[in-house]
């Protein structure tokens, strides 16, 4: 009997421990600045190691790691772990380092945002740029360290104010496959659909894998459409798509749009069909587009 009670106590203890929530905004924050231990030499490769390791780490106001961060504490920790001393607070970090333009952004650069409703200039948030629009930051919305994308988020694009470079120039290139690299836009092979049921018509519809996020330069991204965020991407082209292809799309009864942006000295066009209000409606269109227009077409999403 005693053994049963002991076992029950252990279960209750673990359940209670698991149910404890992290106080992301403590009433009495610890403002003591803990300087990180230097464990790496300055390089993009070492930054990449830390970025991967720290994804999902809890956000806690006024903390700078190693197991919880606020936004500037996260960037302070990343650079401090490589022996590069930067200011602790975001607005102070935004005044130091080498100022660069959005077009000059490279892996490891810090990007600063004005997220306060009271001021459009006051720096209140910071993240570290990763490439292809992706950046990592300690989010106050998700309450953890996450990836976000400048190119697909009107919220962050509109609030970006300053870009700074702290990392010394280095020939080292991050070559490992990461989230922002694996989601680059490339022609996709035809996917094997799974079957889902349409609740309204009770018909079975094929459902394709995760939508691809469209990425283009910041000044080319449009606001989220009220008509929907889902598109069928026919392809990417150097210059403009051929008029015969556009005519074929129109003849099949589809609306289309073209997003153009410069890349490596060339004008690139992304040809999209849509928008669609839901993924299911985009999936229906995708089936027809693959059958009649472009077998390699895929679902894309603009947010």
Order of alpha helices (4+ residues) and beta strands (2+ residues): alpha-alpha-beta-beta-alpha-alpha-beta-beta-beta-beta-beta-alpha-beta-alpha-beta-beta-beta-beta-alpha-beta-beta-alpha-beta
